[in-house]
Amino acid sequence: MTRLRFARWTIGADPARPAPARYASCKECEQCSPVSTILREPDLWALEHAGRTGHREVVSADLIARPAEETS
């Protein structure tokens, strides 16, 4: 018999790996920011591009989801 239980989850960088790479991409014209491990750079690119064009942006990062008890 399978037992299920409630668990709190977290999402974030995997501490066993280097800083996650992030980039922003435009949902309208498919332009992309440079890939960066510095959080601010893709965010600024997205804001500047959206402000200049009126397009919608997506910021992507390589993150991991896991039960909170594994992060303690």
C-alpha positions as CSV (number, residue, x, y, z in Angstrom):
1,M,0.0,0.0,0.0
2,T,1.3,3.5,-0.9
3,R,1.3,6.1,1.8
4,L,1.3,9.8,0.9
5,R,2.1,12.6,3.2
6,F,2.2,16.4,3.1
7,A,5.7,17.8,2.7
8,R,7.0,21.4,2.3
9,W,9.1,21.9,-0.8
10,T,11.7,24.4,-1.6
11,I,13.1,25.6,-5.0
12,G,16.5,27.0,-5.5
13,A,20.1,26.5,-6.5
14,D,21.6,23.1,-6.0
15,P,24.4,23.6,-3.4
16,A,26.3,20.7,-4.8
17,R,26.6,22.4,-8.2
18,P,28.1,25.7,-9.5
19,A,25.8,28.8,-9.5
20,P,22.8,28.2,-11.8
21,A,23.0,29.8,-15.2
22,R,20.2,32.2,-16.0
23,Y,19.1,33.9,-19.2
24,A,16.1,36.0,-20.4
25,S,14.3,35.5,-23.6
26,C,11.7,37.4,-25.4
27,K,8.3,35.7,-26.0
28,E,7.6,37.8,-29.1
29,C,10.8,38.2,-31.1
30,E,12.9,35.3,-29.7
31,Q,15.9,37.5,-28.8
32,C,17.9,36.3,-25.7
33,S,20.2,37.8,-23.2
34,P,23.6,36.4,-22.6
35,V,23.7,33.5,-20.2
36,S,25.0,34.6,-16.8
37,T,25.4,33.2,-13.2
38,I,24.9,36.8,-11.9
39,L,21.2,37.2,-11.2
40,R,20.9,40.8,-12.1
41,E,22.2,40.6,-15.7
42,P,19.4,38.7,-17.4
43,D,16.8,40.6,-15.3
44,L,18.2,43.9,-16.5
45,W,18.3,42.7,-20.1
46,A,14.6,41.6,-19.8
47,L,13.5,45.0,-18.3
48,E,15.4,47.0,-20.9
49,H,14.2,44.9,-23.8
50,A,10.6,45.0,-22.6
51,G,10.8,48.8,-22.1
52,R,12.2,49.3,-25.5
53,T,9.9,47.0,-27.5
54,G,6.8,46.4,-25.3
55,H,7.4,42.7,-25.6
56,R,7.0,40.1,-22.8
57,E,10.0,38.4,-21.4
58,V,10.8,35.1,-19.6
59,V,13.8,34.6,-17.3
60,S,14.9,31.0,-17.0
61,A,17.3,29.4,-14.4
62,D,18.5,25.9,-13.7
63,L,17.0,25.3,-10.3
64,I,16.1,22.2,-8.3
65,A,12.9,21.4,-6.3
66,R,13.2,19.2,-3.3
67,P,11.5,18.5,0.1
68,A,12.5,21.2,2.6
69,E,13.7,18.5,5.0
70,E,16.6,17.7,2.6
71,T,17.8,21.3,2.8
72,S,18.3,21.4,6.6
